[in-house]
């Protein structure tokens, strides 16, 4: 599984404007981080995703977008795994 996860993260990092990627388990344990994504942010990313899921619990998990003038952080949960992609805004 680790090789597959590394392959997916490498593919994501090749996407234009992406400068970081993080994947964590349901307890906030960082499974992988590349680029500007910091391992210490895994817990808060999972917590944000869990809170967003409570808004409409019977639907698929929402994508959360945190933005500043220059950057975006996209957070998506899939089963017990949560991912975050960090991007520069064009």
C-alpha positions as CSV (number, residue, x, y, z in Angstrom):
1,X,0.0,0.0,0.0
2,X,2.8,2.4,0.8
3,X,4.2,2.3,-2.8
4,X,0.7,2.9,-4.2
5,X,0.2,5.9,-1.9
6,X,3.6,7.3,-2.8
7,X,2.7,6.9,-6.5
8,X,-0.6,8.8,-6.1
9,X,1.1,11.6,-4.2
10,X,3.8,11.9,-6.8
11,X,1.1,12.2,-9.5
12,X,-0.7,14.9,-7.5
13,X,2.5,16.8,-7.0
14,X,3.0,16.9,-10.8
15,X,-0.3,18.8,-11.2
16,X,0.3,22.5,-12.1
17,X,0.2,24.9,-9.1
18,X,0.2,22.1,-6.5
19,X,3.0,22.6,-4.0
20,X,2.0,20.2,-1.2
21,X,0.0,17.1,-0.5
22,X,-0.9,15.3,2.8
23,X,-2.7,12.0,3.5
24,X,-3.8,11.1,7.1
25,X,-5.8,8.3,8.7
26,X,-9.1,8.8,10.7
27,X,-7.1,9.4,13.9
28,X,-5.1,12.2,12.4
29,X,-1.9,10.2,11.9
30,X,0.0,11.4,8.9
31,X,0.5,8.6,6.4
32,X,2.4,10.8,3.8
33,X,3.3,14.4,3.2
34,X,5.2,16.1,0.4
35,X,6.1,19.6,-0.6
36,X,4.8,22.4,1.6
37,X,2.4,20.1,3.5
38,X,3.6,19.7,7.1
39,X,3.2,16.5,9.1
40,X,2.0,18.4,12.1
41,X,-1.1,19.7,10.3
42,X,-2.5,16.2,9.8
43,X,-4.7,16.2,12.9
44,X,-6.3,19.6,12.2
45,X,-7.0,18.6,8.6
46,X,-8.8,15.5,9.7
47,X,-10.7,17.4,12.4
48,X,-11.8,20.0,9.8
49,X,-13.0,17.2,7.5
50,X,-14.9,15.5,10.3
51,X,-16.7,18.7,11.3
52,X,-17.6,19.4,7.7
53,X,-19.1,15.9,7.4
54,X,-21.5,16.7,10.3
55,X,-23.2,19.4,8.2
56,X,-25.0,16.8,6.0
57,X,-24.1,13.4,7.5
58,X,-26.2,11.4,5.0
59,X,-24.3,12.7,1.9
60,X,-20.9,12.0,0.7
61,X,-18.1,13.9,2.5
62,X,-17.8,17.5,1.3
63,X,-14.6,19.0,-0.1
64,X,-13.4,21.8,2.1
65,X,-11.6,24.7,0.5
66,X,-9.5,27.1,2.7
67,X,-8.3,30.1,0.8
68,X,-6.0,33.1,1.2
69,X,-5.1,35.7,-1.4
70,X,-2.3,33.5,-2.7
71,X,-3.0,29.9,-1.6
72,X,-5.7,27.2,-1.4
73,X,-5.9,24.1,0.8
74,X,-8.4,21.5,-0.5
75,X,-9.5,18.8,2.0
76,X,-11.4,15.7,1.0
77,X,-12.3,12.6,3.0
78,X,-12.7,9.1,1.4
79,X,-13.7,6.4,3.9
80,X,-11.2,6.5,6.7
81,X,-8.5,8.4,4.8
82,X,-8.4,12.2,4.5
83,X,-6.3,14.1,1.9
84,X,-5.2,17.7,1.6
85,X,-3.8,19.4,-1.5
86,X,-2.0,22.7,-1.1
87,X,-2.1,25.0,-4.2
88,X,-0.8,28.3,-5.3
89,X,-3.6,30.4,-6.8
90,X,-3.1,31.4,-10.4
